[in-house]
Amino acid sequence: MRYRFLINAALLLAIPLCGLGIFAVVAVSQNADKAIGVDYLTTSSIK
């Protein structure tokens, strides 16, 4: 039972960490796009 408890605790910790990692990657990529100016190019092409 102890191993099962450790696995459940690891999964509960891993899920929010994965979410934070995805959020960080998205935020960094968006900031990089704005810094390079790709965001401006894409929005102007959409218009």
N, C-alpha and C positions, 0 to 999 in steps of 0.2 A: 504493500500500500504506500510505502514511503516513496518508492520510485514514481508511482503514478501521481502522487502529490507534487513531486518535483517537476514532472513533465507538464502537469496542468499549470503550475506556477510559471514555468518557462514560456508556455504558450500565451498565458495572460500578459506576460511582460513583452513578448515578441510582437504581438499584434499592434499595440500602440507605438512601439518603436518603429515598426515597418511603416505605419501611417506617418509618423514624424519624418522618416527618411524620405518617403515619397513627396511629402509637403516641402521639405527642404530642397529636394532636387527641382521641383517645379518652381519654387521661389527663386532659386539661383539661376535657372534657365531663363526665367522671365526678366530678371535683373540684367543678365548678360545680353539678352536681346535688346533691351532698352539702351544699354551702354553702347552696343555696336550700332544701333540704329535699324536693326532688322525689323523691329516692331513697327517703326514708322513706314518702312517699305511695304510690309504686308498689309497694313491698314490702308495705305494709299492705293495699293493694287486692288484691294477688295472694293473700294469706292469706285 
